[in-house]
Amino acid sequence: MVAQGRIVWVSGPAVRADGMSEAKMYETVSVGDAKLIGEVIRLTGDVAFIQVYESTSGLKPGEPVIGTGNPLSVLLGPG
């Protein structure tokens, strides 16, 4: 199942989301209506603490957080 929760608070690049019982550590998530890229860095019950890798200005409590089911990854070129 895909983790789906709601933002509770935003503090700089850190976001707390409730209702994330299906989330996994280091899972990439889509944060807010703007679909910002974030990563689950701590789980406590159904609460996920997320590091957002884009500006969080404009995020508000109640906006959705949706898991991708995948860890954060990047493609690297040769060399």
N, C-alpha and C positions, 0 to 999 in steps of 0.2 A: 504494500500500500504506500501511497505517497503522503508524506507529512504535510499537513495543512493546519496553520495556526493564525493567530492575530498578534500584531505588535501591541505590547503593553507600554513600553517606554523606549525612548531613544536618548542616548548620551554620547555625543560625538559619533565615532564609528561603531559603537556598540549598541546592539538592539536586543531587547528581551521579548520573546514571543511565547505566549501560552498556547496550549492545545497541540503541542508538537510531539506527542507520545510516539509517533512512528518515525521520528527523525533519528539519524545516526550521527555519531561523532565524525567531524570533518566533511559532512555532506554539504554540497553546494545547494544554496537556496535562492529563490527569487524573492526579493524583499520589497513590499509595498506596491502601490499601483504603478510606480515607475519601473518595476521589475529590476531593481538593483541587484548586483551580484554580491552574495554573502556566503559565509562558511560557518557552520555550527562549530563552536569552540568549547562549549560546555553544555551538558545535559543534566537536569535534576528533575526527575519525574517527567511531567509533560511540559516542562519549561526549558526552552532552548535559549542560550546566549549566543549571539551571532556577531561575527566581525564582518562589517560591510566594507567592500573594497572600492566604493564610490562615495561621493558626497551624500550625506544623509539629510541635508537641508530639505525641508518640505515633507519628510516622513512624519506620519501622525499615528497615535494609538488607534487601533481598530483596523488598520490596513492589513491586507493579507500577507502571509509568508508561506511559500509553497516550496517543498523539497523537490530536488531533481532525482534523488536516488543515487547520485554519483558523487565521488569526491572531486575536489577542485583539481583541474589538470590544465596544462598548457602544452602546445606543440612546440618543440624546439627544432631549430634548423641544424644542418650539419656543422660540425666543428666543435 
